[in-house]
Amino acid sequence: MAYSDKVIDHAENPRNVGTLDKDDPNVGTGLVGAPACGDVMRLQIKVNDSGVIEDARFKTFGCGSAIASSSLATEWIKGKSLDEAEAIKNEDIVNELNLPPVKIHCSVLAEDAIKSAIADFRAKQAARRESVAAQKTGAPSKDAPANAE
Amino acid sequence: MAIKLPIFMDYHSTTPVDPRVLEEMLPYFTEKFGNAASRSHSFGWTAEEAVDYARERIAKLIGAQTEKEIIFTSGATESNNLALKGVAEYYKEKGDHIITTVTEHKAVLDTCKRLEKDGFRVTYLAVGKDGRVDPEEVRKAITDKTILVSIMLANNEIGTVQPLEEIGRITRAHGVLFHTDAVQGVGKVEFDVQKMNVDLASLTAHKMYGPKGVGALYVRRSPALHVAAAGDTWESVAKAYKARAGKLLEANGAAAGAKLEPGAVLKVPVPRLRLVAQMDGGGHELGMRSGTLNVPGIVGFGKAAEIMRTEGKADSARILALRNRLHEKLAAAIDEIYVNGSLEHRLPGNLNVSFNFVEGEAMMMAIKDVAVSSGSACTSSSLEPSYVLRALGVGDELAHSSIRFGLGRFNTEEEVDYVADLVIRKVKHLREMSPLYEMYKEGVDLKSVQWTAH
């Protein structure tokens, strides 16, 4: 199968490979896919106080198209608000990378990874707000993180 | 010495034509262009003579007793189709049962599927972790309705060599025909249709440095051979082969009651093997395969077989040393590397390994100047990982991580060193990018993670 130049570029020079601290309250982590299916993506976002994604990292076990899809996803979501990032569709990735039909699932996985990272971040924030509120009312909270304000 | 890129390490898929083969072929495209079926002029006679010479050379390579046992086809897929369908159609009154294995090439498996649709029953024998079929399983699967056993000489993905000699003894004793897809192994590992009691064997030129588009089916016409063991008597041999004692004596010109010396080679009369042609037309190839012969291709096939017969052993020893060198280098530098299939019973040029936590297609892309192949789903249109690796019990994740190196006649030590270094670097690079490797290093049990299958 011939790859598009953009897939080759991303696979050979992947952007934003790496790991963010998953315990950081400002970091959301999405882990999607399964080893038995041949692809696993982990995408992480770091969100600042104004709700903008200021950093994104990924690691991917998968084919060149899967690596390219996740690399492109991290590039796209940096600097975007959570809502903007959430609006990215797998078709956008397919079009940008010229993925053939047999590789469309790679783009679906990348979209899932973005959504899963955002959901994780939001869940963390919600848990944090709850524990802060609980502390203010004086109710005991066993979930209160150590670094909560 | 400078390395010339790209490097070809996919000799199981095909091989380049040996220059000596090409040289012999060339005149048969131009001045000696006759149709081997033309009986009325010298152009035809010249072509026919060349074809028969090729038959002799191929017969010699596989231990066939006469060149008449070689039937030319367009390739091994056709040979497999002809052997299975041709036998099934001819012997359907006698029985409707065929035995094969789950790791056969698709040309055998899909032909069996077709025969099942036509009412035949097929037993697909499992293989062990090492990729080999247990001959006892073959014996157990044979019923009085079994007409054919088809088991390959060597596997195209993992290079596993099957115990054909043991299987052949069983099929001969039960009076069941024995076919083998010998494509990958001929000339590279021991193969002898007499010694192994093979009745039908599929061959192709392009896996042995001959041209593409020409293959052959060996169809037994000669008596089988039996090497007498200590304690064998004429009666016990006749009984074992279900051949009438009289015929056995007649075939060997021996007087009844004469003592049988251990090591004596006896001819065992076997019923004439018949099959129904699957290609109708001018009745070429003893009526078994019609169609004008590809004379230049056949001439090349003959020369390729001749080279295999005279140089195959030395070639294999050299290639095995290269394979071992590659394996040792990779295993010394990379953790979590697994060899798929038996290392002992294996084609000399085959190294099928899984680099855990690295997906096969990404690996191939990373070493794109080296031609190899992978059992990863991503390389197939079906998105299923290799059925051969699955049959060995290799987990899907390791099947996705498999790379098949196929070494051959024109690989050099410099190429092996270059490839080993490149692969080691790229595996490290891709593992730095792999969430699974990170989790493994952190001590996470990947099997305990709730994955979202998709």
Boltz contact constraints between the chains, C-beta under 6 A:
constraints:
  - contact:
      token1: [A, 11]
      token2: [B, 365]
      max_distance: 6.0
  - contact:
      token1: [A, 17]
      token2: [B, 433]
      max_distance: 6.0
  - contact:
      token1: [A, 32]
      token2: [B, 452]
      max_distance: 6.0
  - contact:
      token1: [A, 34]
      token2: [B, 451]
      max_distance: 6.0
  - contact:
      token1: [A, 34]
      token2: [B, 453]
      max_distance: 6.0
  - contact:
      token1: [A, 35]
      token2: [B, 397]
      max_distance: 6.0
  - contact:
      token1: [A, 36]
      token2: [B, 396]
      max_distance: 6.0
  - contact:
      token1: [A, 36]
      token2: [B, 397]
      max_distance: 6.0
  - contact:
      token1: [A, 37]
      token2: [B, 453]
      max_distance: 6.0
  - contact:
      token1: [A, 37]
      token2: [B, 454]
      max_distance: 6.0
  - contact:
      token1: [A, 38]
      token2: [B, 359]
      max_distance: 6.0
  - contact:
      token1: [A, 38]
      token2: [B, 377]
      max_distance: 6.0
  - contact:
      token1: [A, 38]
      token2: [B, 400]
      max_distance: 6.0
  - contact:
      token1: [A, 40]
      token2: [B, 435]
      max_distance: 6.0
  - contact:
      token1: [A, 40]
      token2: [B, 436]
      max_distance: 6.0
  - contact:
      token1: [A, 42]
      token2: [B, 435]
      max_distance: 6.0
  - contact:
      token1: [A, 59]
      token2: [B, 433]
      max_distance: 6.0
  - contact:
      token1: [A, 59]
      token2: [B, 435]
      max_distance: 6.0
  - contact:
      token1: [A, 61]
      token2: [B, 359]
      max_distance: 6.0
  - contact:
      token1: [A, 61]
      token2: [B, 434]
      max_distance: 6.0
  - contact:
      token1: [A, 61]
      token2: [B, 436]
      max_distance: 6.0
  - contact:
      token1: [A, 62]
      token2: [B, 359]
      max_distance: 6.0
  - contact:
      token1: [A, 63]
      token2: [B, 359]
      max_distance: 6.0
  - contact:
      token1: [A, 63]
      token2: [B, 361]
      max_distance: 6.0
  - contact:
      token1: [A, 63]
      token2: [B, 362]
      max_distance: 6.0
  - contact:
      token1: [A, 63]
      token2: [B, 378]
      max_distance: 6.0
  - contact:
      token1: [A, 64]
      token2: [B, 362]
      max_distance: 6.0
  - contact:
      token1: [A, 64]
      token2: [B, 365]
      max_distance: 6.0
